[in-house]
Amino acid sequence: MARILVVDDNEVIRGMLRFLLMRLGHTVVAEAATGAAALEAFRRERPDAVSLDISLPDMSGLEVLKVIAAESPGALVVVVTGNNAEVLRRDVLAAGARAVLLKPFDVKALQRVFGGEPGAK
């Protein structure tokens, strides 16, 4: 299964994502609460996929996405956000995101974009 970096400024959301992704059989290789920490973890861990929040305290998730896409074209980045604005969806998909998941999300939505089997771990 995939090695995933989870990026969200909310510790509870990071924990929920970690739990659900692990239940699908994935490994969460790192977590980050800021854009800078996300980029550092991405460069260090070279994950198979990234779960990326748009609202981060130091820079936008869109900025983080653009850096990841420039450094690693084709990286599997899934934006997880509470913002359902169509313009945001269009912008992140154009910048290289593979999918956009709206909060609140469930295990089936995560399974659709990251793969895996419920109860795998």
KEMAR-606394 format. One record per residue: residue number from 1; residue in one letter; chain; x, y negated, z of N, C-alpha, C in turn. Coordinates in steps of 0.02 Angstrom, whole numbers, plus 50000, padded with zeros to 5 digits. Last residue first. Layout:
! KEMAR-606394
   num   residu   chaine    n.px    n.py    n.pz   ca.px   ca.py   ca.pz    c.px    c.py    c.pz
   NUM        a        A       X       Y       Z       X       Y       Z       X       Y       Z
...
! end
This chain:
! KEMAR-606394
   num   residu   chaine    n.px    n.py    n.pz   ca.px   ca.py   ca.pz    c.px    c.py    c.pz
   121        k        A   49725   50151   50409   49771   50148   50466   49733   50141   50529
   120        a        A   49615   50168   50328   49678   50199   50308   49729   50199   50364
   119        g        A   49492   50109   50344   49511   50161   50391   49576   50196   50374
   118        p        A   49465   50077   50172   49446   50065   50242   49465   50125   50285
   117        e        A   49603   50065   50063   49547   50105   50084   49529   50091   50156
   116        g        A   49661   49951   49933   49665   49987   49996   49601   50024   50011
   115        g        A   49651   49781   49868   49650   49854   49862   49654   49886   49931
   114        f        A   49641   49644   49868   49705   49673   49888   49709   49748   49877
   113        v        A   49510   49617   49821   49568   49580   49794   49636   49610   49811
   112        r        A   49424   49712   49880   49417   49695   49810   49481   49662   49782
   111        q        A   49461   49706   50014   49476   49767   49976   49472   49753   49901
   110        l        A   49408   49583   50050   49481   49593   50052   49500   49653   50010
   109        a        A   49273   49615   50036   49302   49561   49995   49378   49568   49993
   108        k        A   49261   49713   50133   49249   49730   50063   49277   49678   50016
   107        v        A   49284   49646   50253   49333   49696   50231   49323   49714   50157
   106        d        A   49240   49473   50225   49232   49538   50257   49282   49587   50226
   105        f        A   49245   49298   50273   49256   49353   50226   49244   49419   50263
   104        p        A   49168   49139   50288   49192   49200   50318   49196   49256   50266
   103        k        A   49287   49094   50167   49276   49112   50237   49202   49099   50250
   102        l        A   49307   49157   50002   49278   49108   50047   49271   49136   50117
   101        l        A   49446   49184   49901   49398   49214   49947   49372   49159   49993
   100        v        A   49504   49185   49739   49485   49140   49794   49433   49177   49836
    99        a        A   49647   49253   49651   49577   49253   49672   49567   49202   49727
    98        r        A   49773   49221   49609   49740   49278   49576   49665   49278   49591
    97        a        A   49841   49060   49575   49808   49107   49622   49772   49161   49583
    96        g        A   49893   48969   49484   49922   49036   49487   49891   49084   49537
    95        a        A   49836   48850   49456   49903   48847   49485   49934   48917   49494
    94        a        A   49709   48885   49418   49753   48858   49367   49826   48857   49391
    93        l        A   49660   48921   49543   49666   48973   49492   49713   48950   49436
    92        v        A   49661   48796   49605   49705   48849   49631   49712   48906   49581
    91        d        A   49569   48721   49523   49639   48700   49532   49684   48757   49556
    90        r        A   49448   48794   49536   49479   48785   49470   49553   48767   49477
    89        r        A   49427   48778   49674   49432   48844   49644   49468   48840   49577
    88        l        A   49413   48639   49680   49468   48672   49716   49480   48741   49685
    87        v        A   49296   48621   49605   49359   48590   49582   49419   48622   49616
    86        e        A   49199   48686   49681   49219   48715   49617   49285   48685   49591
    85        a        A   49214   48709   49854   49210   48662   49799   49237   48693   49735
    84        n        A   49212   48779   49973   49186   48812   49913   49178   48765   49854
    83        n        A   49323   48805   50099   49301   48753   50052   49277   48786   49987
    82        g        A   49381   48897   50175   49312   48882   50192   49282   48831   50144
    81        t        A   49488   49019   50095   49470   48952   50116   49397   48947   50136
    80        v        A   49622   49097   50030   49567   49111   50077   49549   49044   50108
    79        v        A   49694   49146   49881   49678   49089   49923   49616   49106   49964
    78        v        A   49816   49259   49848   49744   49253   49856   49731   49196   49904
    77        v        A   49941   49298   49738   49921   49252   49791   49846   49247   49790
    76        l        A   50058   49391   49674   49988   49400   49690   49972   49356   49750
    75        a        A   50165   49315   49553   50153   49336   49623   50078   49340   49635
    74        g        A   50190   49264   49428   50153   49328   49432   50142   49353   49502
    73        p        A   50345   49192   49469   50288   49196   49424   50255   49265   49427
    72        s        A   50415   49131   49590   50399   49201   49578   50337   49207   49534
    71        e        A   50433   48995   49590   50489   49038   49610   50478   49111   49592
    70        a        A   50308   48947   49548   50369   48927   49512   50427   48973   49527
    69        a        A   50223   49005   49643   50214   49021   49572   50275   49003   49531
    68        i        A   50271   48942   49760   50275   49015   49753   50270   49035   49679
    67        v        A   50237   48809   49728   50307   48828   49740   50316   48903   49730
    66        k        A   50097   48819   49718   50137   48796   49660   50210   48815   49667
    65        l        A   50063   48859   49849   50049   48902   49792   50092   48883   49732
    64        v        A   50097   48743   49919   50132   48806   49934   50124   48853   49875
    63        e        A   50001   48656   49865   50073   48642   49857   50114   48705   49867
    62        l        A   49886   48721   49910   49896   48713   49838   49970   48698   49824
    61        g        A   49893   48705   50046   49904   48772   50019   49915   48770   49944
    60        s        A   49980   48552   50085   49920   48590   50065   49940   48660   50040
    59        m        A   50077   48533   50235   50067   48525   50163   50007   48566   50143
    58        d        A   50057   48541   50373   50113   48502   50346   50110   48490   50271
    57        p        A   49939   48615   50410   49955   48551   50442   50010   48510   50408
    56        l        A   49829   48672   50279   49886   48683   50323   49908   48616   50351
    55        s        A   49705   48735   50191   49715   48682   50240   49770   48701   50289
    54        i        A   49709   48854   50117   49721   48790   50083   49738   48735   50133
    53        d        A   49791   49008   50154   49741   48958   50170   49758   48894   50133
    52        l        A   49831   49156   50072   49851   49086   50083   49791   49041   50096
    51        s        A   49908   49304   50068   49843   49277   50085   49856   49206   50108
    50        v        A   50010   49378   49948   50004   49325   49997   49931   49307   50005
    49        a        A   50106   49527   49908   50047   49484   49902   50047   49433   49959
    48        d        A   50227   49585   49929   50191   49604   49868   50133   49557   49855
    47        p        A   50356   49472   49992   50297   49516   49998   50267   49533   49930
    46        r        A   50491   49427   50031   50472   49447   49963   50413   49495   49964
    45        e        A   50547   49381   50152   50514   49447   50150   50499   49472   50079
    44        r        A   50606   49254   50123   50640   49304   50164   50613   49374   50152
    43        r        A   50512   49184   50048   50580   49193   50022   50618   49249   50059
    42        f        A   50403   49189   50136   50398   49216   50068   50467   49231   50040
    41        a        A   50452   49120   50248   50435   49192   50254   50430   49224   50185
    40        e        A   50466   48992   50190   50524   49026   50220   50511   49102   50224
    39        l        A   50334   48966   50155   50385   48970   50103   50447   49006   50128
    38        a        A   50275   48966   50284   50252   49013   50232   50305   49022   50178
    37        a        A   50337   48860   50347   50349   48928   50373   50328   48981   50322
    36        a        A   50283   48757   50268   50355   48768   50271   50372   48838   50295
    35        g        A   50145   48769   50296   50170   48780   50229   50245   48795   50228
    34        t        A   50107   48863   50446   50122   48801   50409   50146   48819   50339
    33        a        A   50093   48985   50502   50041   48936   50518   50050   48870   50481
    32        a        A   50117   49153   50448   50140   49084   50451   50081   49038   50464
    31        e        A   50181   49319   50462   50125   49273   50467   50155   49203   50472
    30        a        A   50235   49469   50378   50247   49406   50412   50182   49366   50414
    29        v        A   50189   49590   50333   50261   49584   50345   50279   49520   50382
    28        v        A   50066   49698   50356   50075   49626   50360   50148   49615   50380
    27        t        A   50027   49829   50251   50073   49807   50303   50078   49731   50300
    26        h        A   49870   49916   50222   49924   49871   50204   49969   49857   50264
    25        g        A   49758   49989   50254   49819   50025   50240   49879   49982   50220
    24        l        A   49648   49926   50297   49647   49947   50227   49711   49983   50206
    23        r        A   49688   49890   50422   49637   49942   50416   49630   49968   50345
    22        m        A   49772   49784   50386   49802   49846   50412   49752   49903   50409
    21        l        A   49674   49691   50351   49722   49715   50300   49755   49780   50323
    20        l        A   49611   49672   50476   49574   49700   50420   49620   49727   50366
    19        f        A   49718   49619   50556   49681   49679   50576   49647   49712   50516
    18        r        A   49754   49504   50481   49803   49557   50495   49768   49623   50511
    17        l        A   49633   49432   50487   49660   49455   50423   49710   49512   50433
    16        m        A   49629   49409   50625   49575   49446   50593   49599   49473   50525
    15        g        A   49746   49333   50644   49737   49396   50678   49684   49440   50646
    14        r        A   49715   49220   50566   49774   49261   50550   49767   49330   50581
    13        i        A   49604   49174   50639   49595   49197   50570   49654   49241   50549
    12        v        A   49670   49139   50758   49616   49189   50759   49605   49218   50689
    11        e        A   49758   49038   50718   49785   49101   50744   49732   49157   50744
    10        n        A   49753   48939   50580   49712   48963   50635   49736   49033   50657
     9        d        A   49828   48917   50468   49845   48878   50528   49806   48900   50589
     8        d        A   49890   49053   50377   49831   49017   50399   49850   48979   50462
     7        v        A   49950   49181   50282   49962   49110   50297   49896   49077   50314
     6        v        A   50028   49334   50276   49965   49301   50293   49981   49230   50316
     5        l        A   50099   49440   50159   50112   49381   50201   50045   49347   50212
     4        i        A   50105   49617   50140   50069   49554   50133   50093   49502   50183
     3        r        A   50134   49754   50044   50166   49715   50098   50140   49644   50089
     2        a        A   50013   49880   49998   50049   49817   49989   50079   49790   50054
     1        m        A   50042   50059   50000   50000   50000   50000   50044   49938   50000
! end
